[in-house]
């Protein structure tokens, strides 16, 4: 995998280990939340042809994969053996229409991977027509808004030019998939009633003896639709320019305010705590070039967060 994604994964991981339950700030009220436990296997999860499938549910006992994050059984590409050559196996997570009013979804999980860099790896596909057609998640643009945090990018590819997680994650990394669904605004409920995620693992003909991919602490949250589609087009807090060289500007919707911006390095340390004045700008010319994470606060209330590139 390209260094950029590993860089972002490290930043994501420390933020959540420090106590944040999620990054995205969803519109609407929480109407459903479920942790997809593997003991017993959650009803949303299925492994086709389990006797022949590389994916298993259990406790890993390998060279690198020797424990789980949750302490319970997890999803892993074989609990004991390294992944084979020419593998192409998948598991499915089917998300039903859990509430007639939900229109915002957040699907999150922690994972580790150990594969032959740029050759073997894991990726996520999504289907909105009960599995008839699939698309790599990074290319999913079927919604009013998406925010895929910790996901691979278009340039992080494996054999076949497939965007995927590849290489070795040094520790557990966090992934958050956030959708504002078109289901209840532009499309019919019936067409979008059963979203399916496919966690797919592929390898080439060279045996790298890697541990593969494992996934733990899967959580899904659904939020109600607060109103019409116009609600999703209301201006949100955003920073610009990004990447930034010196002065960073912050835009707030009318009636909203923010007084503090905290900036963190990729090792988890607080780099700066900036007071936001009436100009709604901060001077970051002193920062070395690189990737940072920021969180905007109104006193102690977290309003927004994201990545910040300094050049």
N, C-alpha and C positions, 0 to 999 in steps of 0.2 A: 504494500500500500504506500502511496505517496506520503512524504513526511508531513504534509499539511494536515491530513486527517488525523495522524497520530498526535500531532501537536494539539489539535482541538480536543481530541479524546482525553488527553491528560488534564486539560483545563476543565472540561465538563466533570470529570471524575472527582476532583477535589472539591468542587462546589457542592456536590451532593453529599459527599462524605462529611462535609461541614454542617449539614443539617437541612438543606433546602429539599423539599419534597418534589418540586417540579419547577421548571423555569418559566414556561409559557403562562401568560395571564389570560385565561379564557373569558370570553363574553358569556353571560348567562349564569345560571345557578347550577350547582352540582346536583344531578338527579340520579346518578348511578356510579358506583365505584366497586371494583372487584380485583382482588389479587388472584392471579391464575396459579393456584397451588398445584404441585405435581404429586401430592400425596393425600388423596388419590389424584390421578391425572384429571385436570379440569375438563369439563365437558366441551369447551370450545376448542381444545387441542386434539389433533388427530395425527397419527403417524401411519401413512398408507403402507400396506404390506410390511408390517413390523418385523417379521422374521427375516426379511431381505433388506430392510432399510438401515442405513448407517446411523440414523437418529435413534437415540434411546432415551429412556427416563431412568435416572439412577444417580449414583455417586461416582464421580470420576476418580480413577486411580491410575494416573499416567505420570510421565516425567515432569511436565509442567502443570497439568490439570490434576491437582491432588486434593482439592477441597471445593466446597460450594460456598457461595456468599451468604445464603440464607440459612445454611445448616441442614436443609432438607434436600430431597432428590431434585434434580434439575434436568433440563434438556441438553443433551450432549451428543456429539458425533462419536459414538461408541465410548463406553465407560472405561475400557481397558486398552484396546488396540489403537494404534495410530491410524489415520485415515488411509484408505487404499488409493491406488492409481485409478484414473478414469472413473471417478465417482461422480454421480449426479443424483443426489437424494434430497428430499425435502420433507418438511412437516408443515401442517396447516393450522392456522388459528382463525376460526370463523367468528366474526363479531356480529351477533344478531342485532336487530332493531330493539334495543333494550327499553326504550321508552318512546312513546309516540311524539314526544315534544323535543327529543334531543337532536341537536344539530351541530354540536361541537364535540370532537372526540380527541382524547389524549391517550396514546398507547406508549408505555415506557417499559424499559427493561435494562438490566445490566448484562454484560457479556464479556467473554475473553476469546481470543482466537490466536492460533499458532499454525501458520501455513507457509508454503513456499511463496515468497513475495512476488507479486505481479503475475503469478501463474495459477495458484489455487486460492480459493476463498469462499466466503459466504455472502449472499446478498438476499434482499427481500423483494418479492414481487407482490402485486396487489391485483385483485379482481373485484369488479363491481357487478358482474353478470353471472354469479354462481360458478365461477371457474371456467367459463367458456373462453375468455381472453385474459391475458395477463400483461402487466407492464412493470418494468423495474421501478421501484418506489421513487428513486431520485428523479424520475421523469413524470411523476404523477402531477398533473396540473388541472385536475378535474374539479377544482374547488374554488370558492371565493378567496380562501387564504390557506396556505400551508406553511409550516415551520418545522423542518426536520433537523433536530439538534443531535449532533454526534454521529450523523449518518455519513457514509462515504460520499464522494463527489463524482462528477462525470469523468474526471481525469484519474480517479483511483480504480484501475481496471485490472482484471485477470485475463487469462487466455480466452480468446473470443471477443476481446474488447468489451467485456461485461463490467460495468461499475460494481464494485464489491469491497467488502472488508478483506484485507490481505496483509500478510506479514505477521508480526507478533505484537500483541498488546501486552504491555508490561504488567498490567494489573487489570482489575475489573473496570470497565468503562461504561458510562451511562449513555443511553440513547432515548430520545423523546420524539415521538411522532405526533404532530399537532395538526388537525384538520378543522377548518370551518366548512362543513359539508354543504354542497349544493342540493343535497337530497330534498330538503324541505322548502327550497326556494325556486330552483329552476328545473328540477327533475321530480319525478314521481316517487313516493315512498316505496312503492313496489319494486322499482328498478334498483334502488339502493338499499333494500332492506337487509341484505346479507353480504357484508364486506368480508373478504377472505384475504389473509396475509399468508404468503408462502415463504418460509425460511429455507432457502435452497443452498446447498453446498456442492461445489464442483472442484474436481482436481484433474490435472493432465496426466500424461503417460509416464512422468518421472516420479519415482518414489522419494518423497522428501522426509518421510517418517515424522510428520508433524502431528500435533495433538488434535488439530481441527478447530471446532467451534463449540462453545457452550453458553447457555443462556439461563439466567436466573432472575428472580424477582420481577416477573411480568405483572404490570398493573394496567388496567383500563379504566378511564374515567369518562363519563358522558355528561354533557352540560345542556341545559335547556336553551331553546332559541328565544332570545329576549324580545324579538319583534320581527319586523320585516327585513328584507335584504339591505335596506338603507342603513340599518344598525351596523352592518359590517363595513360600510364604506365611510363611516365617521373617522375623522383624522385621529391617529394614535400618536403616542410619544415616539419620536425618532431623533436620532443624532445625525449630524452631517457637518462636513464631509466625512466619509468613512471608506477608505483609509484617510487618515488625517496627518498633516504635517506639523501644524502649530495650534491654531484656534479651532476648538470643537464647539459647534452650536447645538443647542437642544431645543426642539420644538415641543410645545405642550398644547393640547387642545384647550379651547376657551374654558375657563373655570377650574383648570387643573394647575397645580404647582409642584415644584420639586426643589429641595434645598441642598441636597447632598449627592455627589457622585463618588462612589468608591471604585477604585481601579485595582485589579488583582493581576499578578503575574501568573504564568503557567505553572509555577511551583506551589501555588496556593497562598503566597504571601501578599499582604496588602501593600501595594505600591504607593497609593496616594488616596487621600480623602479630600475631595475638592468641594468647596462651598460655591454653590451656584448663585450668582448675584442677579441683579435686575436685567442684565444684558442677556441672560440665559446662555452664557458661553463660558468656557474654561480654556486656559492656555496650557497645552500639553507639549509644548516645544521641547521641554526638558526630558521627555520620555525617550529612552532608546528605541530604535526600530524593533518591531516585532508584533506578536499577537498578545492581546490582553483581554480580560473580561471586565465588564463594568456592571454595576447595579445602581439604579437611581432610587433615591429615597425621598419621601416627604416625612421629615422627622424619622421615626423608626419604621414607617410603613414602606414596604418595597413596592415600587410602581412598575419598574421595567428593568430588563437586563439583556445582555447580549455580548457579542464579540466586538472588539475594537482593534483595528489594524493601524499601527503607527509606522510612517515611513520617513 
